[in-house]
Amino acid sequence: MSALPQKAADSVFRVRDFNLMFAAAVASKAGSEVVFVALPLVAVVTLQASPLEVGLLGAATMAAFLLVALPAGAWLDRARRQPVMVIADFVRAVLYASIPVAWWLDSLTIGHLYLVAVFAGIGTVFFDVAAQSYLPTIINSAQLMDGNARLSTVDAASRIIGRGAGGSLSSALTAPGAVLVTAAGYICSALCIIGIRSREAAVASTHLNRQLRTEIREGLHYVLSEKSLRAIAADGAISNLFSSIAVSMLPILLVRQLGLSGAQVGIFLALSGVGALAGAGIARRCADRLGYGRALWMIPLAVAPFYFLIPNAHRGWLLWLAGGAYLLQSMRMMIDNIIMTTYRQHVTPMALLGRVNASLRFLMWGTIAIGAAASGFLADLLGVRGALLVSASGQAMAWLPVYLSPLRNARELPDGDDPNLVASDHDRHTATSR
């Protein structure tokens, strides 16, 4: 058994190509977080969309993970990932730039937003799966935990800066105008990725001749047949399903029921970035102290009661408490993400990594589209606060699959060639006794 990889003697920032990937992440993530705030504000404020339409917009944004994640992963195991990432960035830039153009021409509709959300989502699927599969080419396996944590720190910091800026820009430039910043971010990201020199190994000709459907099935089978990966997929799917309800309904609660401005909404949503930044900073220590398996259920269990503060948000101190709960929720999700990503990169053969990443994205992120679509119907049935209560209840139970799996008492990563083995305190005690 091997412990969680210790920090390599050389920091990942000594690797030129990682620095470029890091810079690309800064540019693209900042743009993504601006549009995270600006796009729903375009719908809620500019187009006066209903709760159902806002929920469907959230579903459209994530629909690609249900529609193309599996074939994207199989195809990316046959292709070089770097050019795919560049193309995905340029495509997303053009799509988001079309929103302010249509608004300036007085032809922007909710249907336009749906189309941009769907096709930009497809670009995101290809970019994200390619990026996670490309990282082990840029840095060595001992640096993966550090690399994932550094990139997750970018994600967290971007939530603070990008979402705050998204709200402020929406107030200053209007929400459609703020979307232009997202397009610029993707262009900067593409230029950084073009400069990366690391090259992937050539794909074997026998691999190229195989049917795509067979390779998709292999990726799903690898995830679903391995108990720990299956538990991780279930945990992420439940968490994302119910958190997406909150993400879709919060702008409506904050703008229409609490009367917050676009800048204030951005500040509230940016609190999730503070939580994510804290989570990225402590993820490794949590994994070292609790064990990587235990951290995946102990921390979610500890923060679960706080989720119920969000549906009870009102002007004044209750709003601050809800913001704190939103922060804790994001911290927990970031810790989970770093540990889960490192685990699958450690145990998955490189030839399968694209398909495994895509399979997990399909299983875990596909539920975001379902939750976002359901949020509108729940809001019509139970009200916005009722939908948020359903969200809190579901998230509070997301840790159960990991608790019921072999990961429950796991402290160390398994050997890379045998992901079915996890090292618990009991295993180590037995080995020592012998």
Sequence and secondary structure as in RCSB ss.txt:
>XXXX:A:sequence
MSALPQKAADSVFRVRDFNLMFAAAVASKAGSEVVFVALPLVAVVTLQASPLEVGLLGAATMAAFLLVALPAGAW
LDRARRQPVMVIADFVRAVLYASIPVAWWLDSLTIGHLYLVAVFAGIGTVFFDVAAQSYLPTIINSAQLMDGNAR
LSTVDAASRIIGRGAGGSLSSALTAPGAVLVTAAGYICSALCIIGIRSREAAVASTHLNRQLRTEIREGLHYVLS
EKSLRAIAADGAISNLFSSIAVSMLPILLVRQLGLSGAQVGIFLALSGVGALAGAGIARRCADRLGYGRALWMIP
LAVAPFYFLIPNAHRGWLLWLAGGAYLLQSMRMMIDNIIMTTYRQHVTPMALLGRVNASLRFLMWGTIAIGAAAS
GFLADLLGVRGALLVSASGQAMAWLPVYLSPLRNARELPDGDDPNLVASDHDRHTATSR
>XXXX:A:secstr
 B S    SS GGGSHHHHHHHHHHHHHHHHHHHHHHHHHHIIIIIS   HHHHHHHHHHHHHHHHHTHHHHHHH
HTTS HHHHHHHHHHHHHHHHHHHHHHHHTT   HHHHHHHHHHHHHHHHHHHHHHHHHHHHHS GGGHHHHHHH
HHHHHHHHHHHHHHHHHHHHHHH HHHHHHHHHHHHHHHHHHHHT         HHHHTS HHHHHHHHHHHHHH
SHHHHHHHHHHHHHHHHHHHHHHHHHHIIIIIS   HHHHHHHHHHHHHHHHHHHHHHHHHHHHH HHHHHHHHH
HHHGGGGGGSTT  TTHHHHHHHHHHHHHHHHHHHHHHHHHHHHHHHS HHHHHHHHHHHHHHHHHHHHHHHHHH
HHHHHHH HHHHHHHHHHHHTTTTHHHHTSGGGGEEEB  TT TT  EEHHHHHHHHH 
